[in-house]
Amino acid sequence: MAVVNYTDAKGHYPPAFVAGADGRPWHSWRVLILPYVEGQATYAQYHFDEPWDGPHNRTLADQMPRIFAFPDTYKEGRWVTNYLAVVGDETLWPGVKSFAGKPKDGTSETILLAENHGLNVCWMEPRDFSFRDMSLELQHPDGISSRYKTPAVVMADDTVCSLKPTLSPATLRALLTADGGEKLDGGGGDWQVIDDGRNRELK
């Protein structure tokens, strides 16, 4: 997983975004990990002295790596990503700061990335889920949702888990925090490690 490789190389997780000269979010973590997803050529073309949607950078939108789209949905020119971080002080993505070290809640019980089907985020756009504002209802377009019947997430230990409809909002919230100290039962059937996310039933 590219985020894990970035973390191993840098000693910390990527920030959710890099702020520009005006203090606003300019660059997404998805741009920062381009060298780790065979996107070095696009990374070399990207201008960090202008926002993601600046006059030059906007011309790179159609160079989205296929790994940022649902399996089997990628096509040349696609720019909508289906993989978002969850940004908030409580998560692995505090914002402009980088999370360093291991989550106290455990890497197998902390969500790193989540699927989304509905927000239509450009892969370069520094926009992701907000921990405080996102829906905790599975398959809601403003929350973790998928073209598959059971949405999936990537955990901090690099495993992929499917989330069952029985997963409660409280448990999902606990899985999203990095150092919350919540007591979880290791899944209990509500979330399960899967070998290949492509082998799920479509909605």
C-alpha positions in Angstrom: 0.0 0.0 0.0 1.4 3.4 -1.1 0.5 5.2 2.2 2.3 2.5 4.2 5.4 2.8 1.9 5.3 6.6 2.3 5.1 6.2 6.0 8.0 3.8 6.1 10.2 6.1 4.0 9.3 9.3 5.8 8.8 8.1 9.3 5.3 9.5 9.6 2.0 9.3 7.8 1.4 11.8 5.0 -0.5 14.9 6.1 -4.1 15.1 4.8 -3.2 18.2 2.9 -0.4 20.7 2.4 -1.4 24.4 2.9 -0.5 27.1 0.4 0.7 30.6 0.9 -2.7 31.8 1.8 -3.1 29.1 4.5 -5.8 27.2 2.6 -5.4 23.5 1.7 -3.7 23.4 -1.7 -2.4 19.8 -2.1 -3.8 16.4 -1.3 -2.1 13.5 0.3 -3.0 11.6 -2.9 -0.5 13.9 -4.8 2.1 13.4 -2.1 2.1 9.6 -2.5 2.3 9.7 -6.4 5.9 8.4 -6.3 4.7 5.4 -4.4 2.0 4.5 -6.9 4.0 4.6 -10.1 3.0 8.2 -10.5 6.5 9.8 -10.5 6.0 11.3 -14.0 2.8 13.1 -12.9 4.5 14.1 -9.6 7.3 15.7 -11.6 4.9 17.8 -13.6 2.9 19.0 -10.6 3.5 22.6 -9.4 3.5 23.0 -5.7 3.6 26.8 -6.0 0.0 26.9 -7.2 -3.2 25.2 -5.8 -4.4 21.8 -7.1 -6.8 23.5 -9.4 -4.4 26.2 -10.6 -4.0 26.9 -14.3 -1.2 24.3 -14.7 -2.2 21.6 -12.2 -5.8 21.4 -13.5 -4.3 20.0 -16.8 -3.1 16.9 -14.8 -6.5 15.9 -13.6 -6.9 13.2 -16.3 -3.6 11.5 -15.1 -5.2 9.9 -12.1 -3.5 6.6 -11.2 -5.9 3.7 -11.5 -5.4 2.7 -7.9 -7.5 5.7 -6.8 -10.6 4.3 -8.5 -12.8 1.3 -7.7 -11.4 -1.9 -9.3 -12.6 -2.4 -12.9 -14.1 1.2 -13.1 -10.9 3.0 -14.1 -10.8 4.4 -17.6 -8.5 6.9 -19.2 -9.4 10.5 -18.4 -11.2 9.6 -15.1 -10.6 12.1 -12.3 -13.0 11.1 -9.5 -11.4 9.1 -6.7 -13.2 6.5 -4.6 -10.7 6.5 -1.7 -10.8 9.1 1.0 -9.1 9.8 4.3 -11.0 10.8 7.4 -9.6 14.1 8.6 -9.7 15.1 12.2 -7.5 15.5 15.3 -8.8 12.1 16.5 -7.7 10.2 13.4 -4.6 9.2 11.5 -5.1 12.4 9.4 -5.0 15.4 11.7 -4.9 17.8 8.7 -1.9 19.8 7.8 0.1 18.0 10.5 1.4 14.4 10.1 0.5 11.6 12.5 3.8 10.0 13.7 4.2 6.6 15.4 1.7 3.9 15.8 -2.0 4.4 16.7 -2.6 3.5 20.3 -5.8 1.8 19.4 -3.8 -0.7 17.3 -3.1 -0.8 13.6 -5.7 -3.6 13.0 -8.5 -1.6 14.6 -7.8 1.8 13.1 -9.1 2.8 9.7 -6.6 4.4 7.4 -8.6 4.9 4.2 -12.3 4.3 3.2 -14.3 3.9 0.1 -16.8 6.5 -1.1 -19.3 6.5 -3.9 -21.1 9.8 -4.2 -18.9 12.8 -3.2 -17.2 13.1 -6.6 -13.9 14.2 -5.2 -11.2 15.0 -7.8 -8.1 12.9 -6.9 -5.9 16.0 -6.6 -8.4 17.9 -4.5 -7.5 18.3 -0.8 -11.0 17.2 0.2 -11.8 14.1 2.2 -14.2 13.0 4.9 -14.4 15.2 8.0 -14.5 13.1 11.2 -16.9 15.6 12.8 -19.3 16.0 9.9 -19.3 12.8 7.9 -22.2 10.4 8.0 -21.7 7.3 10.1 -24.4 5.5 8.2 -22.9 2.9 5.8 -23.7 3.4 2.1 -24.6 7.0 2.7 -23.0 9.2 0.0 -21.6 11.5 2.6 -19.9 8.6 4.4 -18.3 5.3 3.8 -20.0 3.9 0.7 -19.4 1.7 -2.2 -20.6 0.2 -5.5 -20.3 -3.1 -3.6 -22.9 -4.3 -1.1 -20.4 -4.2 1.7 -18.1 -1.1 1.6 -14.5 -1.7 2.4 -11.8 0.2 4.3 -8.0 -0.1 4.6 -6.7 -0.5 8.1 -3.5 0.9 9.4 -1.9 -2.5 9.3 -2.5 -2.5 5.5 -5.3 -5.1 5.6 -8.6 -4.6 3.7 -11.8 -5.1 5.7 -15.4 -5.2 4.6 -18.0 -3.5 6.8 -21.2 -5.3 7.4 -24.6 -3.6 7.6 -24.7 -4.6 11.3 -21.8 -2.3 12.1 -23.0 0.3 14.5 -22.2 4.0 14.2 -20.5 3.9 17.6 -18.2 1.1 16.5 -17.5 2.8 13.2 -16.6 6.0 15.1 -14.3 3.9 17.3 -12.5 2.4 14.3 -11.9 5.8 12.9 -10.1 7.2 16.0 -6.4 6.5 16.4 -5.9 7.0 20.1 -9.4 6.9 21.4 -8.9 3.9 23.7 -12.3 2.4 22.8 -12.7 -1.3 23.6 -13.6 -3.3 20.5 -14.2 -7.0 20.2 -11.9 -7.7 17.2 -14.7 -7.6 14.7 -17.4 -9.9 15.9 -18.5 -10.3 12.3 -19.3 -6.6 11.9 -16.0 -6.1 10.0 -13.9 -8.8 8.5 -10.5 -9.0 6.8 -10.9 -9.9 3.1 -8.1 -11.1 0.7 -9.3 -9.2 -2.3 -11.7 -6.3 -2.4 -12.6 -7.1 -6.0 -14.4 -10.3 -4.9 -17.4 -8.6 -3.4 -20.9 -8.6 -4.6 -22.0 -5.5 -6.5 -25.1 -3.6 -5.3 
